[in-house]
Amino acid sequence: MQFEEVKSLGEKYLFQNYGRLDVAFEYGKGMYLYDAQGKEYMDLVAGIAVCSLGYSHPKWVNAMQEQVGKLIHVSNLYHVKEQAVAAEAVASITPGNLNKTLFVNSGAEANEAALKLAVRATGRKKILSALNSFHGRTAGSLAATGQTKYQDTFQPLMNLDSFRYYDYGDAESVKKLIDKDTAALIVEPIQGEGGVRTVDPEFFKAVRDLCTDNGALMIVDEVQTGIGRTGKWFGIENFGVVPDIISMAKALGAGVPIGAISTYDDLAKVMTPGSHGTTFGGNPLVTASVKATIDIMKEEKLVENSRDTGAYLKQQIQSIDSDEIVEVRGYGLMVGTEMKTKANDFRKYCLDNGVLVNVCHGNTVRIIPPLIMGKEHCDRVVSLMRAFLNA
Ligand SMILES: *Cc1c(COP(=O)(O)O)cnc(C)c1O
């Protein structure tokens, strides 16, 4: 099917709730996507930090094909082998003693589960979240999202009364809000949708202490930063802090829809049988993907590659001398280049030149590629940026 046909069919039958770029893909291989004409695109977006193994990784494809032919869904009425095996794999990468996992189906759902767990465990009402944060689009996760542009027209659905918003990176502002009525504080290690915003690592240490002192649970939203994205398995590990709950999703299944929260035994026990659940959550297909993804990432040292290639990319972009670049931020293969006014023009320029990059927060070029990215791919996008900026 040619592009124009895809587009008009979608316009006729799909909700028009996305602002889509004028391109559709037919298949992918490694770092590359291909359209119906066979035109190649080097992909530095990875389906929004999801396809960390690149496309059609042979070992992953094998694992999935095998699982599809055996069993894809049975529900949580029964024990599920693939789910238990995947949870063991997740425990092998989570920091501290966060070795109990609950599988759900998306990032928003993972945050919902984390918030529900915190309220049930503490019996408290208040939740602290950062301004400019993003935690998802379901009612609870949307209330946690500290950006009114996502919330405005959905107000009655959310219990905003439970939420208080602190300034990201400002421990003093957390101190003013946190108290013995606070169930939890939720925070992203790097604000992804908020523009790849990073803050002083000391902030996370201060937040950890404030949560501990007040008996509030620290929830780290690793939906975007998790599973190797930042050069560590989890973004918070860059700052030497262990939270009480980690939420994850995007890259966890390398492309299949899955989310999860991990916590320690005593906290996991709070969710007794019947207290929370999902029909699809952790079915054999998606959890077989989690196991295959983590195994492949370990074998191919993709977390180390994220760290090293990411550092190279960031340094190469930083070496570009242009007034248009305001700041280059990030850890590992999560690199944001804040531009004065031309971020969207640069995205278009890249698209015309067969390279996909993303823009977040209006002005920041976000590079969140498959974690198999090499220096040659970095060099290509950096030379595009130089050409675009005449620098
Ligand atoms: C993408 C994202 C979410 C929402 O995940 P969905 O799977 O789209 O529901 C939540 N938190 C962060 C930090 C994200 O980047």
PDBQT file of the ligand as one rigid body, heavy atoms in Angstrom, charges set to zero:
ROOT
HETATM    1  C1  LIG A 401       6.056   7.507  27.967  1.00  0.00    +0.000 C 
HETATM    2  C2  LIG A 401       6.061   7.800  29.418  1.00  0.00    +0.000 A 
HETATM    3  C3  LIG A 401       4.983   7.433  30.245  1.00  0.00    +0.000 A 
HETATM    4  C4  LIG A 401       3.700   6.867  29.699  1.00  0.00    +0.000 C 
HETATM    5  O1  LIG A 401       3.878   5.613  29.128  1.00  0.00    +0.000 OA
HETATM    6  P1  LIG A 401       2.719   5.012  28.189  1.00  0.00    +0.000 P 
HETATM    7  O2  LIG A 401       3.210   3.633  27.872  1.00  0.00    +0.000 OA
HETATM    8  O3  LIG A 401       2.613   5.903  27.008  1.00  0.00    +0.000 OA
HETATM    9  O4  LIG A 401       1.481   4.995  28.995  1.00  0.00    +0.000 OA
HETATM   10  C5  LIG A 401       5.102   7.643  31.610  1.00  0.00    +0.000 A 
HETATM   11  N1  LIG A 401       6.208   8.188  32.134  1.00  0.00    +0.000 NA
HETATM   12  C6  LIG A 401       7.257   8.555  31.374  1.00  0.00    +0.000 A 
HETATM   13  C7  LIG A 401       8.462   9.131  32.022  1.00  0.00    +0.000 C 
HETATM   14  C8  LIG A 401       7.207   8.384  29.992  1.00  0.00    +0.000 A 
HETATM   15  O5  LIG A 401       8.239   8.775  29.231  1.00  0.00    +0.000 OA
ENDROOT
TORSDOF 0
